[in-house]
């Protein structure tokens, strides 16, 4: 991805959200997740992969997933609990572009 790529900018913004949440103590080990629907898509979203603490998350460590649970970009595993919570919210309320589970 290139610096001018809109998805890259969103990844950077989401990584910043994770870092701020970590500083505020809004995380519990690896059990919390934040997701962001990608603009122009009704099925792709960014989410933190299983096993990373909020303070460890970078723009490039986020994974891109479909609402049916497939990881389409990035390395890492989509945690089943995160998938279940976040996809249900995104599907039930399409206006919820970003979901924070803290």
Buried (B, 14 or more C-beta within 10 A) or exposed (E): EEEEEEBBEBBBEBBEBBBEBBEEEBBEEBEBBBBBBBEEEEBBBBBBBBEBBBEEBEBEBBBBBBBEEEBEEBEBEBBEEBBEBBBEEBEEEEEEEBBBBE
